[in-house]
């Protein structure tokens, strides 16, 4: 997306090897460093949560897909732009998987003008999303945006969350999405928000099962109306020149 500020948007940059020592609400006591946790391959800026948080074994739910399966955790479905994806594969009704990002900065225009809308875009596929809960569609897989009062890698600090999350929901039993599908959301951050975190999870509850892949994540300012008008005028000029040619 033009003007994207989200780091590592195509997920192609791996995290440095070593223990993922994030501050997280999964730690006990809450928001203390995770000293002996996940050392599995993951993209830079992303962390495993849910039942895979802090495990020293092979992940059960949260997989980092890479071209040719370089990370050894699976290959993304074909057809996306680069072969990298975050996967939550949940076959358990007793646990769930989640990927969560760092608290990354909002676009500069949003920081300078609180309340200004901005764009959030990602691509996803899913397969066999189901639930033993009744009604089935009361459970879901989710891609969610949370807002914080400061940026942070969750290694050095743990920003305060502001307001509820904004959720893109895939209801259980809604049918498979077997081609990479673009989702564009226009969001407005709470006043005083400086950052955003994205999560991908297989909840409603642990009864939700299935697979979801997410890739190519972008966050950008909404173009100003004058910029849109300028782009439109430029397009019309090019069209006119082509007709005269």
C-alpha positions in Angstrom: 0.0 0.0 0.0 1.4 3.4 -0.9 2.7 5.2 2.2 2.8 2.1 4.3 4.5 2.5 7.7 4.0 -1.0 9.0 7.5 -2.6 9.4 8.3 -6.0 7.8 5.0 -5.9 5.8 5.7 -8.9 3.7 7.1 -10.9 6.7 10.3 -11.7 4.8 12.7 -10.4 7.5 13.3 -13.1 10.2 13.7 -12.3 13.9 17.2 -12.7 15.3 17.9 -16.2 16.7 17.5 -16.5 20.4 14.8 -16.5 23.1 11.8 -14.2 22.4 11.9 -12.3 25.7 8.7 -10.3 25.3 6.8 -8.5 28.0 3.3 -9.9 27.7 0.0 -10.5 29.5 0.8 -14.2 29.0 3.7 -13.9 31.5 3.1 -14.6 35.2 3.3 -12.1 36.9 1.8 -10.1 34.1 4.1 -8.0 31.9 7.4 -9.4 33.1 10.2 -10.6 30.7 9.8 -14.1 29.3 13.2 -15.6 30.1 13.0 -19.1 28.8 10.6 -19.1 25.9 10.1 -19.4 22.2 13.3 -19.9 20.1 11.4 -21.1 17.0 11.7 -19.2 13.7 9.4 -16.2 13.5 9.2 -13.0 11.5 10.8 -9.9 13.0 8.3 -7.9 15.1 6.0 -10.8 15.7 5.5 -13.1 18.7 3.6 -16.3 19.5 0.7 -16.2 22.0 -2.1 -18.4 23.1 -1.1 -22.0 23.8 2.3 -21.5 22.0 3.5 -18.7 24.1 6.8 -19.4 25.9 7.1 -23.0 24.6 10.6 -24.4 24.0 9.2 -27.2 21.8 8.0 -27.1 18.2 4.9 -24.9 18.0 1.5 -26.6 18.0 -0.6 -23.7 16.6 1.5 -20.7 15.3 3.6 -21.3 12.3 5.9 -19.0 10.2 5.5 -20.0 6.6 8.4 -19.2 4.3 9.2 -19.9 0.6 10.3 -23.4 0.2 9.7 -24.0 3.9 13.0 -22.5 4.9 11.8 -22.0 8.5 10.7 -25.7 8.7 7.2 -24.8 9.8 5.2 -25.0 6.6 4.7 -23.3 3.3 2.1 -20.6 2.6 -0.7 -21.3 0.1 0.4 -20.4 -3.4 -0.5 -17.2 -5.1 0.5 -14.5 -2.6 3.2 -12.1 -3.6 6.2 -13.5 -1.7 5.5 -16.9 -0.1 5.7 -15.6 3.5 2.7 -15.8 5.8 1.7 -16.1 9.5 -0.4 -19.3 10.1 -2.6 -20.3 12.9 -3.5 -24.0 12.6 -5.8 -25.0 15.4 -7.1 -28.6 15.6 -7.6 -28.5 19.4 -10.7 -27.7 21.4 -8.6 -27.4 24.5 -6.3 -24.5 23.4 -5.8 -21.8 20.9 -3.2 -20.1 18.8 -2.3 -16.4 18.4 0.3 -14.3 16.7 0.8 -10.7 18.1 2.9 -7.9 16.8 5.0 -5.2 18.4 3.3 -1.9 19.2 4.2 -0.1 16.0 3.8 3.6 15.3 0.7 5.0 13.7 1.2 7.1 10.5 2.7 10.5 11.1 -0.4 12.3 9.8 -2.5 10.5 12.5 -0.1 11.4 15.2 -0.2 15.0 14.1 -4.0 15.1 13.7 -5.7 12.7 16.3 -9.0 11.4 15.0 -7.8 11.3 11.4 -8.9 8.0 9.6 -6.2 5.7 8.3 -6.1 2.5 6.2 -5.3 -1.0 7.5 -4.9 -3.7 4.8 -4.0 -7.4 4.9 -4.5 -10.6 2.8 -5.8 -13.9 4.1 -6.9 -17.4 3.3 -8.7 -19.8 5.6 -9.7 -23.5 5.6 -12.2 -25.6 7.6 -13.0 -22.9 10.2 -15.4 -24.7 12.5 -16.6 -24.9 16.1 -18.2 -27.3 18.6 -19.9 -24.2 20.2 -23.5 -23.6 19.6 -24.5 -21.7 17.6 -21.4 -22.5 15.5 -20.9 -18.9 14.3 -20.6 -17.7 17.9 -16.9 -18.7 17.5 -14.5 -17.3 15.0 -11.0 -16.7 13.9 -10.0 -13.0 14.2 -7.6 -10.4 12.9 -7.6 -7.6 15.4 -6.1 -4.1 15.8 -5.4 -2.7 19.3 -4.2 0.8 20.1 -1.5 1.9 22.6 -0.2 5.0 24.2 3.5 4.4 23.1 5.5 2.4 20.6 7.3 -0.7 21.9 9.0 -3.9 21.0 7.5 -5.6 24.1 11.1 -6.4 25.0 11.9 -3.0 26.6 8.5 -1.8 27.6 4.8 -2.6 27.6 2.6 0.3 26.4 -0.8 0.8 27.9 -3.7 -0.3 25.7 -6.3 2.4 24.8 -9.9 1.3 24.2 -11.3 -1.9 22.8 -10.0 -3.8 19.8 -11.3 -3.5 16.3 -11.9 -7.0 15.0 -12.1 -8.4 11.5 -14.1 -11.6 12.2 -14.2 -14.9 10.2 -17.2 -16.8 11.7 -16.9 -20.6 12.1 -18.9 -22.4 9.5 -18.7 -19.5 7.0 -17.0 -21.6 4.2 -13.4 -21.7 3.0 -11.5 -18.8 1.5 -9.2 -20.6 -0.8 -7.6 -17.7 -2.7 -5.7 -14.8 -1.2 -8.4 -12.2 -0.3 -7.7 -8.5 0.4 -9.3 -6.8 3.4 -9.2 -3.0 3.6 -10.4 -1.4 6.7 -10.6 2.3 7.5 -9.8 2.8 11.2 -9.8 5.7 13.7 -7.5 5.4 16.7 -8.5 6.7 20.1 -7.3 10.1 21.1 -3.8 10.0 22.6 -3.0 6.7 20.7 0.6 6.5 19.4 0.8 2.9 18.3 -1.1 -0.1 17.0 -0.7 -3.9 17.6 -2.2 -6.6 15.3 -3.2 -10.0 16.5 -4.3 -13.1 14.6 -6.0 -15.8 16.7 -8.3 -18.8 16.7 -10.7 -17.6 19.4 -14.0 -16.9 20.4 -13.1 -19.8 22.5 -10.9 -22.8 22.4 -13.7 -24.7 20.6 -12.9 -22.9 17.4 -10.7 -25.0 15.0 -9.3 -24.6 11.5 -6.5 -22.8 9.6 -5.9 -19.1 8.7 -3.0 -17.6 6.8 -2.3 -13.8 6.9 0.3 -11.9 4.8 1.1 -8.5 3.2 0.1 -6.2 6.0 -0.1 -2.4 5.4 -1.0 0.6 7.5 -1.1 4.0 5.8 -2.7 7.5 6.0 -5.8 8.1 4.0 -4.9 10.3 1.1 -6.0 13.9 1.5 -8.9 15.0 -0.8 -6.6 17.4 -2.7 -4.1 14.5 -3.3 -6.9 12.4 -4.6 -8.1 15.2 -6.9 -4.5 15.6 -8.2 -4.2 11.9 -8.9 -7.5 11.9 -10.7 -6.5 15.0 -12.8 -3.2 13.4 -13.7 -5.0 10.2 -14.8 -7.4 12.2 -17.0 -4.5 14.1 -18.5 -2.7 10.9 -19.4 -5.9 9.5 -20.9 -6.3 12.6 -23.0 -2.7 12.4 -24.3 -3.2 8.7 -25.2 -6.4 9.5 -27.2 -4.5 12.2 -29.1 -1.6 9.9 -29.8 
